């Protein structure tokens, strides 16, 4: 069963492409896609192996990287997610497949 039929929320994804040299980031053009966005606290392991608590869990249709930004809604008019309220930085990412290896479930922890 594919999760895409359960993804009804619009989300915007900003891929971090580098540093601006002043402590900020450079971003690729923001992309909007359908997700399942759940505002809930979930305990997860960070990249460094420490336990953290999420602000939201987002089921995404394609891979996202830790450090990228996700925002709820169509925010593609904004090139910098730090300039508006709402987008969160991806702090954790998990991909798992079903037992037959046919379907993947990808979750971003914000």
Rosetta constraint file for C-alpha pairs under 8 A:
AtomPair CA 1 CA 103 HARMONIC 7.04 0.50
AtomPair CA 2 CA 103 HARMONIC 6.36 0.50
AtomPair CA 3 CA 7 HARMONIC 6.77 0.50
AtomPair CA 3 CA 105 HARMONIC 7.37 0.50
AtomPair CA 4 CA 34 HARMONIC 7.98 0.50
AtomPair CA 4 CA 35 HARMONIC 7.83 0.50
AtomPair CA 4 CA 61 HARMONIC 6.96 0.50
AtomPair CA 6 CA 36 HARMONIC 6.83 0.50
AtomPair CA 7 CA 34 HARMONIC 5.57 0.50
AtomPair CA 7 CA 35 HARMONIC 4.51 0.50
AtomPair CA 7 CA 36 HARMONIC 4.58 0.50
AtomPair CA 7 CA 59 HARMONIC 7.70 0.50
AtomPair CA 8 CA 34 HARMONIC 5.93 0.50
AtomPair CA 8 CA 35 HARMONIC 6.10 0.50
AtomPair CA 8 CA 36 HARMONIC 6.16 0.50
AtomPair CA 9 CA 34 HARMONIC 5.44 0.50
AtomPair CA 9 CA 35 HARMONIC 5.10 0.50
AtomPair CA 9 CA 36 HARMONIC 5.56 0.50
AtomPair CA 9 CA 37 HARMONIC 6.36 0.50
AtomPair CA 9 CA 72 HARMONIC 7.51 0.50
AtomPair CA 9 CA 73 HARMONIC 7.15 0.50
AtomPair CA 10 CA 32 HARMONIC 6.66 0.50
AtomPair CA 10 CA 33 HARMONIC 5.78 0.50
AtomPair CA 10 CA 34 HARMONIC 4.75 0.50
AtomPair CA 10 CA 35 HARMONIC 6.09 0.50
AtomPair CA 10 CA 72 HARMONIC 6.29 0.50
AtomPair CA 10 CA 73 HARMONIC 4.72 0.50
AtomPair CA 10 CA 74 HARMONIC 6.08 0.50
AtomPair CA 11 CA 32 HARMONIC 5.56 0.50
AtomPair CA 11 CA 33 HARMONIC 5.65 0.50
AtomPair CA 11 CA 34 HARMONIC 6.19 0.50
AtomPair CA 11 CA 35 HARMONIC 6.35 0.50
AtomPair CA 11 CA 70 HARMONIC 6.64 0.50
AtomPair CA 11 CA 71 HARMONIC 5.50 0.50
AtomPair CA 11 CA 72 HARMONIC 4.51 0.50
AtomPair CA 11 CA 73 HARMONIC 4.69 0.50
AtomPair CA 11 CA 74 HARMONIC 6.01 0.50
AtomPair CA 11 CA 75 HARMONIC 7.67 0.50
AtomPair CA 12 CA 30 HARMONIC 6.34 0.50
AtomPair CA 12 CA 31 HARMONIC 5.49 0.50
AtomPair CA 12 CA 32 HARMONIC 4.36 0.50
AtomPair CA 12 CA 33 HARMONIC 6.52 0.50
AtomPair CA 12 CA 70 HARMONIC 5.56 0.50
AtomPair CA 12 CA 71 HARMONIC 5.11 0.50
AtomPair CA 12 CA 72 HARMONIC 6.43 0.50
AtomPair CA 12 CA 73 HARMONIC 6.36 0.50
AtomPair CA 12 CA 74 HARMONIC 5.84 0.50
AtomPair CA 12 CA 75 HARMONIC 5.77 0.50
AtomPair CA 12 CA 76 HARMONIC 6.40 0.50
AtomPair CA 13 CA 30 HARMONIC 5.52 0.50
AtomPair CA 13 CA 31 HARMONIC 5.22 0.50
AtomPair CA 13 CA 32 HARMONIC 6.29 0.50
AtomPair CA 13 CA 33 HARMONIC 7.87 0.50
AtomPair CA 13 CA 68 HARMONIC 7.38 0.50
AtomPair CA 13 CA 69 HARMONIC 5.83 0.50
AtomPair CA 13 CA 70 HARMONIC 4.72 0.50
AtomPair CA 13 CA 71 HARMONIC 6.72 0.50
AtomPair CA 14 CA 27 HARMONIC 6.13 0.50
AtomPair CA 14 CA 28 HARMONIC 6.34 0.50
AtomPair CA 14 CA 29 HARMONIC 6.86 0.50
AtomPair CA 14 CA 30 HARMONIC 4.77 0.50
AtomPair CA 14 CA 31 HARMONIC 6.75 0.50
AtomPair CA 14 CA 68 HARMONIC 5.90 0.50
AtomPair CA 14 CA 69 HARMONIC 5.07 0.50
AtomPair CA 14 CA 70 HARMONIC 6.42 0.50
AtomPair CA 14 CA 81 HARMONIC 7.28 0.50
AtomPair CA 15 CA 27 HARMONIC 5.57 0.50
AtomPair CA 15 CA 28 HARMONIC 5.46 0.50
AtomPair CA 15 CA 29 HARMONIC 7.75 0.50
AtomPair CA 15 CA 30 HARMONIC 7.27 0.50
AtomPair CA 15 CA 64 HARMONIC 7.95 0.50
AtomPair CA 15 CA 65 HARMONIC 7.73 0.50
AtomPair CA 15 CA 68 HARMONIC 4.98 0.50
AtomPair CA 15 CA 69 HARMONIC 6.69 0.50
AtomPair CA 16 CA 25 HARMONIC 6.51 0.50
AtomPair CA 16 CA 26 HARMONIC 5.90 0.50
AtomPair CA 16 CA 27 HARMONIC 4.63 0.50
AtomPair CA 16 CA 28 HARMONIC 6.55 0.50
AtomPair CA 16 CA 67 HARMONIC 6.90 0.50
AtomPair CA 16 CA 68 HARMONIC 5.32 0.50
AtomPair CA 16 CA 69 HARMONIC 7.64 0.50
AtomPair CA 17 CA 25 HARMONIC 7.42 0.50
AtomPair CA 17 CA 26 HARMONIC 5.48 0.50
AtomPair CA 17 CA 27 HARMONIC 5.22 0.50
AtomPair CA 17 CA 28 HARMONIC 6.21 0.50
AtomPair CA 18 CA 25 HARMONIC 5.75 0.50
AtomPair CA 18 CA 26 HARMONIC 5.13 0.50
AtomPair CA 18 CA 27 HARMONIC 7.20 0.50
AtomPair CA 19 CA 23 HARMONIC 6.95 0.50
AtomPair CA 19 CA 24 HARMONIC 5.89 0.50
AtomPair CA 19 CA 25 HARMONIC 4.39 0.50
AtomPair CA 19 CA 26 HARMONIC 5.55 0.50
AtomPair CA 20 CA 24 HARMONIC 5.42 0.50
AtomPair CA 20 CA 25 HARMONIC 5.16 0.50
AtomPair CA 20 CA 26 HARMONIC 5.65 0.50
AtomPair CA 27 CA 79 HARMONIC 7.23 0.50
AtomPair CA 27 CA 80 HARMONIC 7.05 0.50
AtomPair CA 29 CA 76 HARMONIC 7.88 0.50
AtomPair CA 29 CA 79 HARMONIC 6.62 0.50
AtomPair CA 30 CA 75 HARMONIC 7.84 0.50
AtomPair CA 30 CA 76 HARMONIC 5.27 0.50
AtomPair CA 30 CA 78 HARMONIC 7.68 0.50
AtomPair CA 30 CA 79 HARMONIC 6.52 0.50
AtomPair CA 31 CA 76 HARMONIC 6.35 0.50
AtomPair CA 32 CA 74 HARMONIC 6.16 0.50
AtomPair CA 32 CA 75 HARMONIC 7.63 0.50
AtomPair CA 32 CA 76 HARMONIC 6.63 0.50
AtomPair CA 33 CA 61 HARMONIC 7.76 0.50
AtomPair CA 34 CA 60 HARMONIC 7.45 0.50
AtomPair CA 34 CA 61 HARMONIC 7.29 0.50
AtomPair CA 35 CA 58 HARMONIC 6.63 0.50
AtomPair CA 35 CA 59 HARMONIC 5.58 0.50
AtomPair CA 35 CA 60 HARMONIC 5.15 0.50
AtomPair CA 35 CA 61 HARMONIC 6.72 0.50
AtomPair CA 36 CA 58 HARMONIC 5.67 0.50
AtomPair CA 36 CA 59 HARMONIC 5.02 0.50
AtomPair CA 36 CA 60 HARMONIC 7.00 0.50
AtomPair CA 37 CA 56 HARMONIC 7.13 0.50
AtomPair CA 37 CA 57 HARMONIC 6.19 0.50
AtomPair CA 37 CA 58 HARMONIC 4.54 0.50
AtomPair CA 37 CA 59 HARMONIC 6.49 0.50
AtomPair CA 37 CA 72 HARMONIC 7.50 0.50
AtomPair CA 38 CA 56 HARMONIC 5.56 0.50
AtomPair CA 38 CA 57 HARMONIC 5.24 0.50
AtomPair CA 38 CA 58 HARMONIC 6.11 0.50
AtomPair CA 39 CA 55 HARMONIC 6.25 0.50
AtomPair CA 39 CA 56 HARMONIC 4.26 0.50
AtomPair CA 39 CA 57 HARMONIC 6.46 0.50
AtomPair CA 40 CA 54 HARMONIC 7.06 0.50
AtomPair CA 40 CA 55 HARMONIC 5.87 0.50
AtomPair CA 40 CA 56 HARMONIC 4.96 0.50
AtomPair CA 40 CA 57 HARMONIC 6.58 0.50
AtomPair CA 41 CA 53 HARMONIC 5.86 0.50
AtomPair CA 41 CA 54 HARMONIC 4.92 0.50
AtomPair CA 41 CA 55 HARMONIC 5.38 0.50
AtomPair CA 41 CA 56 HARMONIC 6.29 0.50
AtomPair CA 41 CA 57 HARMONIC 7.86 0.50
AtomPair CA 42 CA 53 HARMONIC 5.38 0.50
AtomPair CA 42 CA 54 HARMONIC 5.24 0.50
AtomPair CA 42 CA 55 HARMONIC 7.67 0.50
AtomPair CA 42 CA 56 HARMONIC 7.72 0.50
AtomPair CA 42 CA 57 HARMONIC 7.57 0.50
AtomPair CA 43 CA 51 HARMONIC 6.52 0.50
AtomPair CA 43 CA 52 HARMONIC 5.66 0.50
AtomPair CA 43 CA 53 HARMONIC 4.56 0.50
AtomPair CA 43 CA 54 HARMONIC 6.52 0.50
AtomPair CA 44 CA 51 HARMONIC 5.64 0.50
AtomPair CA 44 CA 52 HARMONIC 5.51 0.50
AtomPair CA 44 CA 53 HARMONIC 6.28 0.50
AtomPair CA 44 CA 54 HARMONIC 7.35 0.50
AtomPair CA 44 CA 92 HARMONIC 7.38 0.50
AtomPair CA 44 CA 109 HARMONIC 7.75 0.50
AtomPair CA 45 CA 49 HARMONIC 5.34 0.50
AtomPair CA 45 CA 50 HARMONIC 5.38 0.50
AtomPair CA 45 CA 51 HARMONIC 4.66 0.50
AtomPair CA 45 CA 52 HARMONIC 6.12 0.50
AtomPair CA 45 CA 92 HARMONIC 7.21 0.50
AtomPair CA 46 CA 50 HARMONIC 5.32 0.50
AtomPair CA 46 CA 51 HARMONIC 6.27 0.50
AtomPair CA 46 CA 52 HARMONIC 6.46 0.50
AtomPair CA 46 CA 91 HARMONIC 6.58 0.50
AtomPair CA 46 CA 92 HARMONIC 5.60 0.50
AtomPair CA 47 CA 91 HARMONIC 7.87 0.50
AtomPair CA 47 CA 92 HARMONIC 6.78 0.50
AtomPair CA 54 CA 109 HARMONIC 5.68 0.50
AtomPair CA 54 CA 110 HARMONIC 5.29 0.50
AtomPair CA 55 CA 109 HARMONIC 7.54 0.50
AtomPair CA 55 CA 110 HARMONIC 5.53 0.50
AtomPair CA 56 CA 109 HARMONIC 6.14 0.50
AtomPair CA 56 CA 110 HARMONIC 5.26 0.50
AtomPair CA 57 CA 107 HARMONIC 6.59 0.50
AtomPair CA 57 CA 108 HARMONIC 5.80 0.50
AtomPair CA 57 CA 109 HARMONIC 4.87 0.50
AtomPair CA 57 CA 110 HARMONIC 6.32 0.50
AtomPair CA 58 CA 107 HARMONIC 5.52 0.50
AtomPair CA 58 CA 108 HARMONIC 5.10 0.50
AtomPair CA 58 CA 109 HARMONIC 6.56 0.50
AtomPair CA 58 CA 110 HARMONIC 7.78 0.50
AtomPair CA 59 CA 105 HARMONIC 7.26 0.50
AtomPair CA 59 CA 106 HARMONIC 5.70 0.50
AtomPair CA 59 CA 107 HARMONIC 4.52 0.50
AtomPair CA 59 CA 108 HARMONIC 6.42 0.50
AtomPair CA 60 CA 64 HARMONIC 7.90 0.50
AtomPair CA 60 CA 105 HARMONIC 7.93 0.50
AtomPair CA 60 CA 106 HARMONIC 5.61 0.50
AtomPair CA 60 CA 107 HARMONIC 6.02 0.50
AtomPair CA 60 CA 108 HARMONIC 7.07 0.50
AtomPair CA 61 CA 106 HARMONIC 6.95 0.50
AtomPair CA 62 CA 106 HARMONIC 7.10 0.50
AtomPair CA 63 CA 106 HARMONIC 6.84 0.50
AtomPair CA 64 CA 68 HARMONIC 6.94 0.50
AtomPair CA 64 CA 90 HARMONIC 7.98 0.50
AtomPair CA 64 CA 93 HARMONIC 7.29 0.50
AtomPair CA 64 CA 108 HARMONIC 7.27 0.50
AtomPair CA 65 CA 90 HARMONIC 7.06 0.50
AtomPair CA 65 CA 93 HARMONIC 7.11 0.50
AtomPair CA 66 CA 89 HARMONIC 7.70 0.50
AtomPair CA 66 CA 90 HARMONIC 4.99 0.50
AtomPair CA 66 CA 91 HARMONIC 5.37 0.50
AtomPair CA 66 CA 92 HARMONIC 5.76 0.50
AtomPair CA 66 CA 93 HARMONIC 6.52 0.50
AtomPair CA 67 CA 89 HARMONIC 5.80 0.50
AtomPair CA 67 CA 90 HARMONIC 5.23 0.50
AtomPair CA 67 CA 91 HARMONIC 6.37 0.50
AtomPair CA 68 CA 89 HARMONIC 5.75 0.50
AtomPair CA 68 CA 90 HARMONIC 5.46 0.50
AtomPair CA 69 CA 81 HARMONIC 7.05 0.50
AtomPair CA 69 CA 87 HARMONIC 6.25 0.50
AtomPair CA 69 CA 88 HARMONIC 5.47 0.50
AtomPair CA 69 CA 89 HARMONIC 4.36 0.50
AtomPair CA 69 CA 90 HARMONIC 5.67 0.50
AtomPair CA 70 CA 87 HARMONIC 5.34 0.50
AtomPair CA 70 CA 88 HARMONIC 5.51 0.50
AtomPair CA 70 CA 89 HARMONIC 6.45 0.50
AtomPair CA 70 CA 90 HARMONIC 6.90 0.50
AtomPair CA 71 CA 75 HARMONIC 7.09 0.50
AtomPair CA 71 CA 81 HARMONIC 7.91 0.50
AtomPair CA 71 CA 86 HARMONIC 5.97 0.50
AtomPair CA 71 CA 87 HARMONIC 3.91 0.50
AtomPair CA 71 CA 88 HARMONIC 6.23 0.50
AtomPair CA 72 CA 86 HARMONIC 7.18 0.50
AtomPair CA 72 CA 87 HARMONIC 6.95 0.50
AtomPair CA 78 CA 83 HARMONIC 7.93 0.50
AtomPair CA 78 CA 84 HARMONIC 7.96 0.50
AtomPair CA 80 CA 84 HARMONIC 7.75 0.50
AtomPair CA 81 CA 85 HARMONIC 7.90 0.50
AtomPair CA 81 CA 87 HARMONIC 5.97 0.50
AtomPair CA 82 CA 87 HARMONIC 7.51 0.50
AtomPair CA 88 CA 110 HARMONIC 5.87 0.50
AtomPair CA 89 CA 110 HARMONIC 5.87 0.50
AtomPair CA 90 CA 108 HARMONIC 6.30 0.50
AtomPair CA 90 CA 109 HARMONIC 5.92 0.50
AtomPair CA 90 CA 110 HARMONIC 4.78 0.50
AtomPair CA 91 CA 108 HARMONIC 7.59 0.50
AtomPair CA 91 CA 109 HARMONIC 5.75 0.50
AtomPair CA 91 CA 110 HARMONIC 5.41 0.50
AtomPair CA 92 CA 108 HARMONIC 5.81 0.50
AtomPair CA 92 CA 109 HARMONIC 4.76 0.50
AtomPair CA 92 CA 110 HARMONIC 6.86 0.50
AtomPair CA 93 CA 106 HARMONIC 7.37 0.50
AtomPair CA 93 CA 107 HARMONIC 5.70 0.50
AtomPair CA 93 CA 108 HARMONIC 4.54 0.50
AtomPair CA 93 CA 109 HARMONIC 5.99 0.50
AtomPair CA 94 CA 106 HARMONIC 5.75 0.50
AtomPair CA 94 CA 107 HARMONIC 5.21 0.50
AtomPair CA 94 CA 108 HARMONIC 6.56 0.50
AtomPair CA 95 CA 104 HARMONIC 6.61 0.50
AtomPair CA 95 CA 105 HARMONIC 5.62 0.50
AtomPair CA 95 CA 106 HARMONIC 4.41 0.50
AtomPair CA 95 CA 107 HARMONIC 6.42 0.50
AtomPair CA 96 CA 104 HARMONIC 5.55 0.50
AtomPair CA 96 CA 105 HARMONIC 5.31 0.50
AtomPair CA 96 CA 106 HARMONIC 6.62 0.50
AtomPair CA 97 CA 101 HARMONIC 5.43 0.50
AtomPair CA 97 CA 102 HARMONIC 7.00 0.50
AtomPair CA 97 CA 103 HARMONIC 5.51 0.50
AtomPair CA 97 CA 104 HARMONIC 4.26 0.50
AtomPair CA 97 CA 105 HARMONIC 6.10 0.50
AtomPair CA 98 CA 102 HARMONIC 6.43 0.50
AtomPair CA 98 CA 103 HARMONIC 5.75 0.50
AtomPair CA 98 CA 104 HARMONIC 6.63 0.50
